[in-house]
Amino acid sequence: MGGLEIVPVATPAQLDRFIALPARLQAGDPNFVPPLRLERREALSPRKNPYFEHAEAQFWLACREGRDVGRISAQVDRRAPDPRVGHFGLIAAEDDPEVFAALFQTAEDWLRARGKQRVLGPFNLSINEETGLLIDGFDTPPMMLMGHDARHAGPRIEALGYAKAKDLIAYLYDIEHELPTAARRMIDGRKPEQLTVRPLDNRRYREEFDTIVSIFNDAWSRNWGFIPFSEAEVAHMAKSMKPLIDPRCVAIAELNGEAIGFGVALPNLNELIADFEGRLLPFNWLKLLHRLRRGSRTARVPLMGIRRSVTGGLVGALAPFLVIDAMRKGLQAKGVRQVELSWILEDNRPMRHIIEALGARAYKTYRVYEKTLAP
């Protein structure tokens, strides 16, 4: 294959090469933001990421004449809703059909050897982490925990027999926009007194976080591809998010004192680390602390949900607007101007209708691909 070799990642040095490769491949793209290498090492480490407690993964590098030209991962998640399905992820490669073909052949063979009949992805590594391949919206940088892929990646993957499973939509919301008149009129005239919204209570941070994840797991339980967070993943996420959370930017909706909905807005870390070239040490961590205190002008809402028991009624209709409006006011107080609401399934029409009613615009599309594996 033209001197092309597919090498399993087996050493720390190979993992560092695996992590560094996308930044080199996309060095000419002004909108690519290199992730922090330290964070990536932890995310891909079975010792650090609780994802590996219920999943198995393998990483590969494509090498030609001593140069890394591509990478891919394959995963088997034992908590996935369909045991016949395996995942691929972390795809990045030069615009070379031979490289893409060799990488995917290797990943598919690995999944087939584990009894998988269908492959779905990209997931980096889980549907609860970075999901989908960017297919539209290349002209702006990605928000935190969202990908920014090369333009050629989608066509190369499709040429290998992969087809769309789902598209995921990211919306950009200018938060100076007030709630739509119809929503404000409904809130002012019909909101039950028992329906209230409050910020996160930082004194009970872990208890509050457990409540948020409980609502999230309930609200998303019937969504396509959903995998609930495990106890270990909740603990890990609570710890990693705590330095980024401002209680004013977390909204918890309560009905008769019981939490029934929430939204979490986080500063856009990518805005703050764009010039770090993936390095936190030796001094960029000090810059990051300073910039976090100063604040970002962009943010992302990665977590939001309303309990299924109240959807379909008046409370379910009002709660999302109340939650978004509370987060909007908290973000405005911090100097944030734009918020990404992501990601939203293309066929989640109720949530898309709410977001579009706010005046937000769909500005990026991420695609999850699927393929049936031949025996």
C-alpha positions in Angstrom: 0.0 0.0 0.0 2.6 2.5 -1.1 4.7 2.1 2.0 1.7 2.8 4.2 1.7 1.1 7.7 -1.1 1.0 10.3 0.5 0.9 13.7 -1.5 0.2 17.0 -0.9 2.8 19.6 0.9 0.9 22.4 3.3 3.4 24.1 3.1 6.8 25.7 5.2 8.2 22.9 2.8 6.8 20.3 -0.1 8.3 22.2 1.5 11.7 22.1 1.9 11.4 18.4 -1.7 10.3 18.1 -2.9 13.4 20.1 -0.6 15.9 18.2 -1.5 14.7 14.7 -4.7 16.8 14.0 -2.9 20.0 14.9 -0.2 19.3 12.3 -2.7 18.2 9.7 -4.8 21.3 10.1 -2.0 23.8 10.8 -3.2 25.9 7.8 -6.8 26.2 9.1 -7.2 29.4 11.1 -10.3 28.1 12.7 -8.8 24.9 14.2 -8.1 25.1 17.9 -5.6 22.5 19.2 -7.0 20.8 22.3 -4.9 20.8 25.4 -2.6 17.8 25.2 -2.7 17.2 28.9 -6.5 17.0 28.8 -6.4 14.6 25.8 -4.0 12.3 27.5 -6.4 12.0 30.4 -9.4 11.5 28.2 -7.7 8.7 26.3 -6.3 7.0 29.4 -8.0 3.9 30.7 -6.7 4.9 34.2 -8.2 8.4 34.1 -11.4 8.2 32.0 -14.2 6.2 33.6 -15.6 5.5 30.1 -13.2 2.6 30.0 -14.9 0.9 32.9 -17.7 -0.1 30.5 -15.8 0.1 27.2 -12.8 -1.1 25.2 -10.9 1.0 22.7 -8.0 0.7 20.3 -6.1 3.6 18.6 -4.0 3.4 15.4 -1.6 5.6 13.5 -1.2 5.5 9.8 2.5 6.0 8.9 4.3 6.4 5.6 8.0 6.8 5.3 8.5 7.7 8.9 5.7 10.3 8.9 2.3 10.1 10.6 -0.4 10.7 8.0 -3.6 9.6 9.8 -5.2 8.2 12.9 -8.4 6.4 14.0 -10.0 4.7 17.0 -12.4 1.8 17.4 -14.6 1.3 20.5 -16.9 -1.3 21.9 -19.2 0.2 24.6 -21.0 -2.4 26.7 -23.6 0.1 27.7 -24.6 0.9 24.1 -28.3 0.3 23.4 -27.6 -2.1 20.5 -24.9 -4.8 21.3 -24.4 -5.5 17.6 -23.0 -2.0 17.0 -19.4 -0.9 17.5 -18.0 2.7 17.2 -15.2 4.5 15.4 -13.8 7.9 16.3 -10.9 10.3 16.5 -10.5 10.2 12.7 -8.0 12.6 11.2 -5.9 12.0 8.0 -4.3 13.6 5.1 -6.5 14.0 2.0 -5.5 10.6 0.6 -8.1 7.9 -0.2 -5.5 5.1 0.5 -4.9 6.4 4.1 -8.7 6.6 4.9 -9.3 3.1 3.4 -6.5 1.5 5.4 -7.6 3.2 8.7 -11.2 2.2 8.3 -10.4 -1.3 7.2 -8.3 -1.8 10.3 -11.0 -0.4 12.6 -13.7 -2.4 11.0 -11.7 -5.6 11.2 -11.1 -5.0 14.9 -14.9 -4.5 15.5 -15.8 -7.5 13.3 -13.5 -9.7 15.4 -15.5 -8.6 18.4 -18.8 -9.7 16.9 -20.0 -6.3 15.7 -22.3 -6.2 12.7 -22.6 -2.4 12.3 -20.3 0.5 12.9 -21.4 4.0 14.0 -19.4 7.2 14.5 -17.4 9.3 15.0 -17.6 9.3 18.8 -14.6 10.7 20.6 -14.9 8.4 22.6 -18.6 8.3 23.7 -21.8 9.9 22.5 -21.5 11.9 25.8 -18.2 13.4 24.7 -17.3 14.8 21.2 -19.8 13.4 18.7 -20.1 13.7 15.0 -18.0 14.9 12.1 -18.2 18.5 11.0 -19.8 18.7 7.6 -21.0 22.4 7.6 -19.8 25.5 9.4 -16.0 25.4 8.7 -15.7 29.2 8.7 -15.8 29.6 12.5 -13.8 28.0 15.3 -15.4 25.2 17.3 -16.8 25.7 20.8 -15.4 23.7 23.7 -15.9 19.9 23.4 -17.0 20.2 19.8 -14.9 19.1 16.8 -13.5 20.9 13.8 -12.7 18.5 11.1 -11.0 18.9 7.7 -13.4 19.5 4.8 -12.2 16.4 2.9 -13.0 14.0 5.8 -16.7 13.7 5.1 -16.4 12.9 1.4 -13.6 10.4 2.0 -15.6 8.6 4.7 -18.7 8.5 2.4 -16.6 7.0 -0.4 -15.9 4.0 1.8 -19.6 3.1 2.0 -20.6 5.1 5.1 -24.0 6.8 5.1 -25.7 9.4 7.3 -27.2 8.0 10.5 -28.0 11.3 12.1 -27.1 15.0 11.8 -26.5 17.1 14.9 -27.2 20.8 14.8 -25.3 23.5 16.7 -27.1 26.8 17.2 -25.5 30.2 17.8 -27.5 32.5 20.1 -26.9 36.3 20.5 -28.0 36.7 24.1 -29.0 40.3 23.9 -32.2 39.0 22.3 -35.0 38.9 24.9 -37.4 36.1 25.0 -39.9 36.0 22.1 -43.0 38.0 22.8 -45.3 35.0 22.7 -43.2 33.2 25.3 -43.0 36.2 27.5 -46.8 36.7 27.3 -47.3 33.0 28.2 -45.0 33.3 31.1 -46.5 36.5 32.4 -50.1 35.2 32.0 -50.0 31.5 32.6 -46.9 30.5 34.6 -47.9 28.6 37.7 -46.6 30.1 40.9 -45.2 26.8 41.9 -42.9 26.8 38.8 -39.6 28.7 39.7 -36.1 28.9 38.5 -33.0 29.3 40.7 -29.2 29.2 40.3 -27.0 26.3 41.4 -26.3 26.2 45.1 -22.5 25.9 45.2 -22.6 24.9 48.9 -24.2 21.7 47.8 -22.3 21.3 44.6 -22.1 17.5 44.3 -25.7 17.1 45.4 -26.8 19.7 42.8 -24.7 18.0 40.1 -26.3 14.6 40.9 -29.7 16.2 40.5 -28.7 17.7 37.1 -27.4 14.4 35.8 -30.5 12.6 37.1 -32.7 14.9 35.1 -30.4 14.7 32.0 -30.5 10.9 32.1 -34.3 11.0 32.3 -34.9 13.7 29.7 -32.6 12.1 27.1 -33.4 8.4 27.9 -35.5 8.0 24.7 -33.3 9.9 22.4 -31.4 8.2 19.6 -28.2 6.6 20.6 -28.5 7.7 24.3 -26.1 6.1 26.8 -26.7 7.2 30.4 -23.8 8.5 32.5 -22.5 6.0 35.0 -21.8 6.9 38.6 -18.1 7.1 38.0 -18.6 9.3 35.0 -20.9 11.6 37.0 -18.2 12.0 39.7 -15.5 12.6 37.0 -17.6 15.2 35.2 -18.5 17.0 38.4 -14.9 17.3 39.3 -13.7 18.4 35.9 -16.5 21.0 35.4 -16.3 22.6 38.8 -13.5 25.1 38.0 -15.6 26.3 35.0 -19.0 26.6 36.6 -20.5 29.9 37.7 -23.6 29.3 39.7 -25.3 32.2 38.0 -25.0 30.4 34.7 -26.7 27.2 35.9 -30.4 27.3 36.0 -32.5 24.7 37.8 -36.3 24.8 37.3 -38.5 23.5 40.2 -42.1 22.6 40.4 -43.4 22.6 44.0 -39.8 22.6 45.2 -38.8 19.5 43.1 -36.2 19.9 40.4 -37.8 19.2 37.0 -35.4 20.9 34.5 -32.0 22.5 34.2 -29.4 24.1 31.9 -25.6 24.4 32.3 -23.7 27.1 30.5 -19.9 27.0 30.5 -17.3 29.5 29.3 -16.0 28.6 25.9 -12.6 27.2 26.8 -11.5 27.1 23.2 -11.7 30.9 23.0 -9.3 31.1 26.0 -6.7 28.5 24.8 -6.7 29.2 21.0 -3.1 30.5 21.1 -1.7 27.8 23.5 -0.9 25.3 20.7 -2.2 22.6 22.9 0.3 23.3 25.7 -0.6 24.1 29.3 2.9 24.0 30.7 5.0 25.7 31.7 3.2 29.0 31.9 -0.1 28.7 29.9 -1.9 27.5 33.0 -1.3 30.9 34.6 -2.7 32.6 31.5 -5.7 30.3 31.6 -6.5 31.1 35.2 -6.3 34.8 34.5 -8.5 34.5 31.4 -11.1 32.4 33.3 -11.3 35.2 35.9 -11.6 37.8 33.2 -14.2 35.7 31.4 -15.0 34.8 27.8 -17.2 36.5 25.3 -18.6 33.2 24.1 -20.1 30.2 26.0 -21.7 26.8 25.3 -24.7 25.0 26.8 -23.6 21.4 26.7 -26.2 20.1 29.2 -29.9 20.8 29.3 -33.0 18.8 30.0 -36.6 18.7 31.2 -38.0 15.7 33.0 -40.3 13.6 30.7 -43.0 13.6 33.4 -43.7 17.3 32.7 -43.2 17.4 28.9 -46.3 17.9 26.8 -48.0 20.2 29.2 -47.9 23.9 30.2 -44.9 23.4 32.6 -43.0 21.5 29.9 -43.6 24.3 27.5 -42.6 27.1 29.8 -39.6 25.5 31.6 -37.1 25.5 28.7 -37.8 29.3 28.1 -37.4 30.0 31.8 -34.2 28.0 32.1 -32.6 29.6 29.0 -33.6 33.1 30.1 -32.1 32.6 33.5 -28.8 31.4 31.9 -28.9 34.3 29.5 -29.1 36.8 32.3 -26.3 35.2 34.2 -24.1 35.1 31.1 -24.8 38.7 30.3 -23.7 39.7 33.7 -20.3 38.0 32.9 -19.9 39.9 29.6 -20.7 36.9 27.4 -22.2 37.9 24.0 -22.8 34.7 22.1 -23.8 31.2 23.3 -23.7 27.9 21.4 -26.7 25.6 22.1 -25.5 22.2 21.1 -25.9 19.6 20.0 -29.5 19.1 18.9 -30.6 16.0 16.9 -31.9 17.1 13.5 -35.3 15.5 14.2 -35.8 16.9 17.7 -38.3 19.3 16.4 -39.7 20.5 19.7 -36.3 21.6 21.0 -35.3 23.1 17.6 -38.6 25.1 17.6 -37.8 26.5 21.0 -34.3 27.4 20.1 -35.3 29.0 16.8 -38.0 31.0 18.5 -35.3 32.6 20.6 -33.7 33.9 17.4 -30.8 31.5 17.4 -29.4 30.3 14.1 -28.2 26.9 13.0 -24.5 27.5 12.1 -22.8 24.1 12.3 -23.8 20.6 11.4 -22.1 17.4 12.6 -22.8 14.1 11.1 -22.8 10.6 12.6 -22.2 7.9 10.0 -23.1 4.3 9.9 -22.1 1.2 7.9 -23.1 -2.5 7.9 -20.0 -4.7 8.3 -19.8 -7.6 5.9 -19.2 -10.9 7.6 
